[in-house]
């Protein structure tokens, strides 16, 4: 895993909710996913990443807290 991939995975695991401070967050990944440089399957299995497809709009979420359901960009 290269430095960029490692820092991306670390970011996904280390984020906290802006509302409740919880750390059980899901990252919404948009676009066509190719062969991952990080353990994407592990993040998907842990529900830390959800694949959203290719359409991104102004109300598309980047993060969702699984503890309080707060979502933000």
C-alpha positions in Angstrom: 0.0 0.0 0.0 1.5 3.4 -1.0 1.5 6.5 1.3 -1.6 8.1 -0.4 -3.7 4.9 0.0 -2.6 4.4 3.6 -3.5 8.0 4.5 -6.9 7.6 2.8 -7.7 4.4 4.7 -6.5 6.1 7.9 -8.9 9.1 7.2 -11.8 6.7 6.8 -11.1 5.0 10.1 -10.3 8.1 12.1 -13.2 10.5 11.2 -15.7 11.5 13.9 -19.3 12.7 13.6 -19.8 16.4 13.6 -23.0 16.1 15.6 -22.5 13.4 18.2 -18.7 12.8 18.1 -19.2 9.1 17.3 -16.6 7.3 15.2 -18.9 4.8 13.5 -19.1 6.6 10.2 -19.7 5.5 6.6 -17.8 7.2 3.7 -19.8 7.5 0.5 -17.6 6.6 -2.5 -18.7 7.9 -5.9 -17.6 7.0 -9.4 -16.4 3.8 -11.1 -14.2 1.8 -8.7 -11.3 0.0 -10.3 -8.8 -2.3 -8.6 -8.4 -0.8 -5.1 -5.0 0.3 -3.7 -6.4 -0.1 -0.2 -8.3 -2.9 1.4 -11.6 -1.6 0.0 -13.3 -5.0 0.6 -12.5 -4.7 4.3 -13.9 -1.2 4.5 -17.0 -2.3 2.6 -17.5 -5.4 4.9 -17.1 -3.1 8.0 -19.7 -0.7 6.5 -17.1 2.1 6.6 -17.5 2.7 2.8 -20.6 2.5 0.7 -20.5 2.6 -3.1 -22.9 5.2 -4.5 -22.5 5.0 -8.3 -21.4 7.6 -10.7 -23.9 10.4 -10.2 -22.9 13.1 -7.7 -25.3 16.0 -7.0 -25.3 19.0 -4.7 -27.1 17.0 -2.0 -24.8 13.9 -2.3 -23.4 12.9 1.1 -19.7 12.3 1.8 -20.1 11.0 5.4 -23.0 9.4 7.4 -22.8 8.6 11.1 -24.3 5.2 11.9 -24.9 6.2 15.5 -27.1 9.3 15.0 -27.8 9.1 11.2 -26.3 12.6 10.6 -25.0 13.1 7.1 -22.7 15.8 5.6 -20.6 16.7 2.7 
